[in-house]
Amino acid sequence: MIQKTAEEMAREHKEISISQFFEKNRHLLGYDNKTKALLTIVKEGVDNALDATEEAGILPDIYVKIEELDREKYKIVIKDNGPGIVRRQIPNIFGKLLYGSKFHRLRQSRGQQGIGISGCVLYSQLTTGEPTRVISSTGDGKTHKYEIKIDVNRNEPVILKEEVVEDDEERRWHGVQITFIAEGIYREHKQSVLEYLKQVAISNPYANIVFDSPNGRIEFVRGVDRLPKEPKEIKPHLYGVEVGIMARMIEETKARSLLTFLITEFSRVGKTSAEEICKKAGLDPKIIPKKLEHKDIVNLVHAIKEVKLSRPPTDCLSPLGKEFIEKGLKKELNPEFIAALSRPPEVYRGWPFQIEVGVAYGGSITEHSLMRFANRVPLLYQQGDCAITKAVSQIDWKRYGLQGDKMPEGPVVLFVHMVSVWVPFNSESKESIASYPIILKEIKLALQECLRKLSVYLSGIRKAAVIKEKKLIFEKYAHDTALAIEELTGEDKEKIKNLLMQIVQKRWSEVEEESEKEGENNGEENPKPTENNGSEGESEESGS
């Protein structure tokens, strides 16, 4: 066996770029197979389009086209009416992984890492060798056209073609159009592009989406003519800061004292709290942060955990709300019953989050389905690893009038949505949510509250069916009863029959009225979850 020296092995070591890493590990970005690859490209393009239009305050009009060019080779076009991208940013946004505006912002958005759309460019050039074509205008009368690839070794954009077109007054527009040519397989099933766009239309009912698929055109019409409230950017919360992050922030701060650093660089930290942290850490509040040693930073982080701080602000979140959830479910699923709610904001690891739930039953729904969302983005894969699935599987469905073990049976759709400034995904492909206990608890409590309303509705249907059946029995034997009374009393049987029918009608009207009142009382909505709701959730968890 030939032995190598340390010097020989050292010569083989070299730095790799992030592009090289994902070129060999594309499955981490969602390109596990050719069917999923098409979905991932559409998903990244549509997510960016929705983020851009919402941030600009524009109601989204999105166009998606998938055209088969050859066997397992497709052209994917995604166009939006957003604000467009300025010329100097186009090459970096599409030709450089880990380049974006959202990673450093603590604000709710679909994208987080800056590798989504550039990952599509990388996959396209890897599988077909074709560049990505980008057309953009900011509405200034100029349209910029690019053909871009990625230099994998340097993680830098390669501009193959650049053109500027002057638009006349009538042809002025704003937005972005992206064209990819990539390997893929188009199929229509539960984890397809079509299902993804349908769920996007549900979770973004203010968007109008036109999809030209290989099988024809489908339009998801806008159901709401206004956008949700715009989320605000916040500063990090001390409870979510670990030693390494604290050390980096101290190195980068311009604050001249530790006290000022704690008050100005973090959310919800006042002078009293900052002084208490410094005291517990044994540090001088007036010390220059950059003079802190490693042991001082460790003591500081430990002291933070001993001080009670206000929760982070929640105006960084933009939940859909009851109305948007109901309208989204109604326009795409046409159910006979809908219940929806938004839980109050909660916190995990210092990050604020909120859970929203919708339950749709009957109507056009023919089978059960679980729809999972994070910041309004559908999660179609890795269902078994997701906190939403785990929380749903802990529900005792029989308690709410439904059959089933881990999932309910019958025509019921569960809509579960998590909004957060930083969704804890299990992987870079952003397909499932990590199972933090507080997240599981909030999902269960929200589901239980909606399911109680469904239970009242179902029990009303079953009670009405029993009442109707009994009424029919009485009506059926009214003639025989009238005939027997006629023989006993000599009264006219038709007169007796009419009196009997009047009695039946009056009695059953009273029963139906009582049933409706009972249903209204039991189904009365609770705008704020109470302590009883929490205790019920915990008792059910221990019993399931």
Secondary structure by P-SEA (a helix, b strand, c coil): cccccaaaaaaabbbbcaaaaaaacccccccccaaaaaaaaaaaaaaaaaaaaaaacccbbbbbbbbbccccbbbbbbbbcccccccccccccccccccccccccccccccccccaaaaaaaaaaaaccbbbbbbbbccccbbbbbbbbbccccccccccbbbbbbbccccbbbbbbbbbbbbbbbbbccccaaaaaaaaaaacccbbbbbbcccbbbbbcccccccccbbbbbccccccccaaaaaaaaaacccccaaaaaacccccccaaaaaaaaaaaccccccccccccaaaaaaaaaaaaacccccccccccccccaaaaaaaaaacccccccccccccccccccccbbbbbbbbccccccbbbbbbbcccccccccccccaaaaaaaaccccccccccccccccbbbbbbbbbcccccccccccccccccaaaaaaaaaaaaaaaaaaaaaaaaaaaaaaaaaaaaaaaaaaaaaaaaaaaaccccaaaaaaaaaaaaaaaaaaaaaaaaaaaaaaacccccccaaaaaaaaaaaaac
